[in-house]
Amino acid sequence: MGGGQKFSYSESLIVRAEAANGLVGWGEASAAPTMTGDSLEGMVAAVERYFAPLLIGQNAADLGVLAQRLAHAVIGNTGPKAACAIALHDLVGKYLGVPVSALLGGKARTSLLALTQLANPDVEQDLAEAKQKKRAGYGFFKLKVGVKPVEEEIASAYSLRKALGPEVLLCADANMGLTAAQARKFVTGAADAGLLFLEQPFRDNDLGGMLALARVSPIPLCADESAHSVEAIIDMQRQGAIAGVNIKTIKMGGVIGAMRAAVVSDALGLAVNLASKTGESSIGAAALVHLGYTIPNLDWGININNHYLATDLVNQPLKQKNGSVECPSGPGLGVEVDEAALRRFRVKKR
């Protein structure tokens, strides 16, 4: 799926939390078997068997208490925990008549640095898409690497830099797709392309590989799949393996977990990137945008993906304009779920 292509298929868990007063909150988590280990079937089972019984009959306003109960109910399952937690924040925001950003302490910035992905089959398509997006106001691009010969990907980085100019931010994401030799070749070969960071070159458990690469890399390294907990982030930073971190709600178990990871990362001096999982609708993206406006730093921008969906799940999808994303101002997440679309795409149990 290229940067400008629509997704033909995506799996997400949608959680609907209804209060006794009739208010409804919505949450979302995309299936991510290679990132969190969560499949759609497993997430549904976790909610029905473990999380729903913990939440039914409780006071939704006790967000911290309920977040702790979700966190300790089972090991892992951070995706369905996130969907439940997002739904609770949406519900409480609606009850209080304030946006989720207000629940998180209020805005820390007036705009977001929105990142757009480049993952086309060849560099000419990447160049065409990047030029079009730059004309539309984007100033931050992520190049997908780890899928073509390293020499081609190095050449792509230089071609993009030449075409976009020195003022545009450019980074690369390997999604665990490089070997040690390939990663070393890429960072040395692309050293003068002005890359802001290289994200997750190795498998999520290869801390030794990340540390060895960090020692020689002229390009800062960013953790994504390996940043699956606050403790993992602290460990990588202490060992000198990373300069920044990609934070997702599905990895951190929800809004409070993601905020905690962002606060700790900032205290450690790490740059922060927020990202949706590929395929998340405006429900999950809205939670991330509220976080983006409130976390201490967002040096490496925000990457939401709802605009790649052929059909979103809300009536007014989040839109990016002039390289930023506006913070929804309505209560809760500030998006109105299209329940007809939900019914149309709902997977029926066998």
C-alpha positions in Angstrom: 0.0 0.0 0.0 1.7 3.2 -1.2 1.5 6.6 0.5 -1.3 7.8 -1.8 -3.2 4.6 -2.1 -6.4 3.7 -0.3 -6.5 0.7 2.0 -8.5 -2.1 0.6 -8.8 -3.9 4.0 -8.1 -3.0 7.6 -9.1 -4.5 11.0 -10.0 -2.4 14.0 -11.7 -2.9 17.3 -14.4 -0.3 18.0 -15.6 -0.1 21.6 -18.9 1.6 22.5 -19.3 2.6 26.2 -22.8 3.7 27.2 -23.4 5.4 30.5 -26.6 5.1 32.6 -27.5 8.7 31.5 -27.5 7.7 27.9 -24.2 9.3 26.9 -22.0 7.2 24.6 -18.2 7.1 24.3 -16.2 5.6 21.5 -12.7 4.0 21.3 -10.6 2.3 18.7 -7.6 0.1 18.3 -6.2 -1.4 15.1 -5.2 -5.0 15.0 -1.4 -5.2 15.1 -0.2 -8.8 15.3 3.4 -7.8 14.5 3.5 -4.8 16.8 1.4 -5.6 19.9 0.5 -9.2 19.2 -3.2 -8.2 19.1 -5.5 -9.8 16.5 -9.0 -8.6 16.0 -10.5 -11.9 17.3 -8.2 -11.7 20.4 -9.1 -8.1 21.1 -12.8 -8.8 21.0 -12.4 -11.8 23.3 -10.3 -9.7 25.8 -12.9 -7.0 26.0 -15.8 -9.4 26.4 -14.2 -11.7 28.9 -11.9 -9.4 30.9 -12.4 -5.7 30.4 -16.1 -5.2 30.1 -16.8 -6.9 33.4 -14.3 -4.6 35.1 -15.9 -1.4 33.7 -19.7 -2.2 33.7 -21.3 -0.4 36.7 -18.3 1.7 37.5 -18.0 5.5 37.5 -16.4 6.5 34.2 -15.1 9.7 35.7 -12.6 7.6 37.7 -10.3 7.5 34.7 -7.1 6.8 36.6 -8.6 4.0 38.7 -10.1 2.3 35.7 -6.9 2.7 33.7 -5.0 0.9 36.4 -7.6 -1.9 36.5 -7.3 -2.3 32.7 -3.5 -2.3 32.9 -3.4 -5.0 35.6 -6.3 -7.2 34.4 -4.2 -9.2 31.9 -0.7 -9.2 30.6 -0.3 -7.5 27.2 -3.5 -6.9 25.2 -2.6 -3.2 25.0 -4.7 -2.6 21.9 -8.1 -3.5 23.5 -7.0 -1.8 26.7 -6.4 1.4 24.6 -9.8 1.1 22.9 -11.6 0.9 26.2 -9.6 3.7 27.7 -10.2 6.0 24.7 -14.0 5.3 24.9 -14.0 6.3 28.6 -12.2 9.5 27.9 -14.7 10.3 25.1 -17.5 9.6 27.5 -16.2 11.7 30.4 -15.4 14.6 28.1 -18.9 14.5 26.8 -20.3 14.4 30.3 -18.2 17.4 31.4 -18.7 19.2 28.1 -15.0 19.5 27.4 -12.6 18.1 24.8 -10.2 15.3 25.8 -7.4 17.8 25.5 -8.9 19.6 28.5 -9.0 16.4 30.5 -5.3 16.0 29.8 -4.4 19.4 31.2 -5.0 21.7 28.2 -3.2 22.5 25.0 0.6 23.0 25.1 0.7 24.2 21.5 -1.4 25.8 18.8 -0.6 23.5 15.9 0.8 20.1 15.2 3.7 19.2 12.9 1.9 16.6 10.7 4.0 13.9 9.0 3.1 12.3 5.7 4.3 8.9 4.6 6.0 8.0 1.3 5.8 4.3 0.5 5.3 4.0 -3.2 6.9 1.3 -5.4 9.4 3.6 -7.0 11.1 6.9 -6.2 9.4 8.8 -9.1 6.1 8.1 -7.5 7.4 9.2 -4.1 8.8 12.4 -5.6 5.5 13.2 -7.3 3.5 12.6 -4.2 6.0 14.6 -2.0 6.0 17.6 -4.4 2.1 17.6 -4.4 2.0 17.4 -0.6 4.6 20.1 -0.2 2.5 22.4 -2.4 -0.4 21.6 -0.1 1.6 22.8 2.9 3.3 19.7 4.2 6.8 20.1 5.5 7.6 16.7 7.0 7.9 13.4 5.2 8.7 9.8 6.2 10.3 7.5 3.6 9.7 3.8 3.9 12.9 1.8 3.8 13.9 -1.8 4.3 11.9 -3.1 1.3 14.2 -2.3 -1.7 18.0 -2.7 -2.2 19.8 -0.4 0.2 21.5 1.4 -2.6 18.1 2.4 -4.1 16.9 3.6 -0.8 19.9 5.8 -0.2 19.5 7.2 -3.7 15.8 7.9 -2.9 16.7 9.8 0.2 19.0 12.1 -1.8 16.5 12.5 -4.6 13.8 13.6 -2.1 16.1 16.0 -0.4 17.2 17.6 -3.7 13.6 17.9 -4.9 12.1 19.1 -1.6 14.8 21.5 -0.5 16.8 21.8 2.7 14.0 23.3 4.8 11.7 20.2 4.6 12.0 17.6 7.3 12.7 14.1 6.1 13.0 10.9 8.0 13.0 7.1 7.3 11.2 4.1 8.8 12.5 0.6 8.3 9.7 -1.2 10.3 12.2 -3.8 11.5 13.2 -4.6 7.9 17.0 -4.1 7.9 19.9 -6.4 8.8 22.8 -5.0 10.7 24.9 -4.7 7.6 22.1 -3.1 5.6 21.4 -0.6 8.4 25.0 0.4 8.7 25.2 0.8 5.0 22.1 3.0 4.9 23.1 5.3 7.8 26.6 5.9 6.4 25.4 6.2 2.8 22.5 8.6 3.6 24.5 10.6 6.1 24.4 13.8 4.0 20.7 13.5 3.1 19.6 15.4 6.2 17.4 12.7 7.7 15.9 13.7 11.1 15.9 10.1 12.3 15.8 6.4 11.2 13.0 4.5 12.8 13.1 0.9 14.1 15.7 -0.7 11.8 15.8 -4.0 13.6 13.4 -6.5 15.3 11.8 -5.2 18.5 13.9 -7.3 20.8 17.3 -6.4 19.2 18.5 -3.9 21.8 22.1 -4.9 21.1 21.7 -4.2 17.4 20.2 -0.8 18.1 23.0 0.1 20.5 25.7 -1.0 18.1 24.2 1.0 15.3 23.6 4.1 17.5 27.3 4.1 18.3 28.3 4.6 14.6 25.2 6.2 13.1 25.3 9.9 12.0 21.5 9.7 11.8 19.5 9.7 15.2 17.6 6.4 15.9 13.9 6.3 16.8 12.3 3.3 18.6 8.8 2.2 17.5 8.0 -1.5 17.9 10.6 -1.9 20.6 9.1 1.0 22.6 6.3 -1.1 23.9 6.4 0.2 27.5 7.7 3.1 29.6 10.3 0.7 31.1 11.5 -0.3 27.6 11.9 3.4 26.7 13.9 4.1 29.9 16.2 1.1 29.2 16.9 2.0 25.6 17.7 5.6 26.6 19.9 4.7 29.5 22.0 2.5 27.2 22.3 5.1 24.6 20.4 3.2 21.9 17.9 5.9 20.8 17.5 9.6 20.4 13.7 9.5 20.2 10.6 7.4 20.4 7.4 6.7 18.5 4.4 6.5 20.9 1.1 4.9 20.0 -2.0 4.5 22.2 -2.2 0.8 21.2 1.3 0.1 22.6 0.8 2.0 25.8 -2.7 0.8 26.6 -4.6 4.0 26.1 -4.5 7.8 26.6 -3.1 7.9 30.1 -0.4 5.3 29.3 0.6 7.3 26.2 0.7 10.6 28.2 2.9 8.9 30.8 5.3 7.6 28.1 5.5 11.1 26.6 6.2 12.8 29.9 8.9 10.3 30.8 10.5 10.5 27.3 10.6 14.3 27.6 12.2 14.1 31.0 14.8 11.7 29.5 15.6 14.2 26.8 14.2 12.1 24.0 12.4 13.5 21.0 8.8 12.3 20.6 6.8 11.2 17.6 3.1 10.3 17.9 1.6 7.8 15.4 -1.6 6.0 14.6 -1.4 2.4 13.5 -2.0 2.0 9.8 -5.7 1.7 9.2 -7.0 3.6 12.2 -10.1 5.7 11.6 -10.8 9.2 12.9 -11.9 7.7 16.2 -8.4 6.5 17.1 -6.8 9.4 15.3 -8.8 12.0 17.3 -7.4 10.5 20.6 -3.9 10.9 19.2 -4.5 14.4 18.1 -5.7 15.4 21.6 -2.5 13.9 23.0 -0.5 15.7 20.4 -1.7 19.0 21.6 -1.1 18.3 25.2 2.1 16.3 25.6 5.3 18.1 26.8 7.1 17.9 23.5 6.4 16.8 20.0 9.8 17.4 18.3 9.3 14.6 15.7 5.6 15.4 14.8 2.5 13.4 14.5 1.4 10.7 12.0 -2.3 9.9 11.7 -3.6 7.7 8.9 -7.3 8.1 8.7 -7.0 10.0 5.4 -5.8 6.9 3.7 -9.0 5.0 4.4 -11.5 4.6 1.5 -14.3 5.0 4.1 -13.9 6.6 7.5 -16.1 5.8 10.5 -17.1 9.3 11.4 -19.4 11.9 9.7 -16.7 14.5 9.5 -13.2 12.9 9.2 -10.2 14.6 10.7 -8.5 16.6 8.0 -4.9 17.8 7.7 -4.3 21.3 6.4 -1.1 23.3 5.8 1.0 20.6 7.4 -1.1 20.5 10.6 -4.1 18.8 12.1 -6.7 20.9 13.9 -7.7 19.8 17.4 -11.4 18.8 17.5 -13.1 21.3 19.7 -16.3 19.4 20.6 -16.7 17.5 23.8 -14.9 14.2 24.2 -13.0 13.2 21.1 -15.0 15.8 19.2 -15.9 13.4 16.4 -19.4 12.1 15.5 -19.3 8.4 14.8 -21.2 7.2 11.7 -23.1 4.3 13.1 -24.4 3.3 9.7 -20.8 2.8 8.5 -20.1 0.8 11.7 -23.0 -1.5 10.9 -21.9 -1.9 7.3 -18.4 -2.9 8.2 -19.1 -4.9 11.3 -17.7 -8.4 11.3 -20.3 -11.0 12.3 -19.2 -13.7 14.7 -19.1 -17.2 13.3 
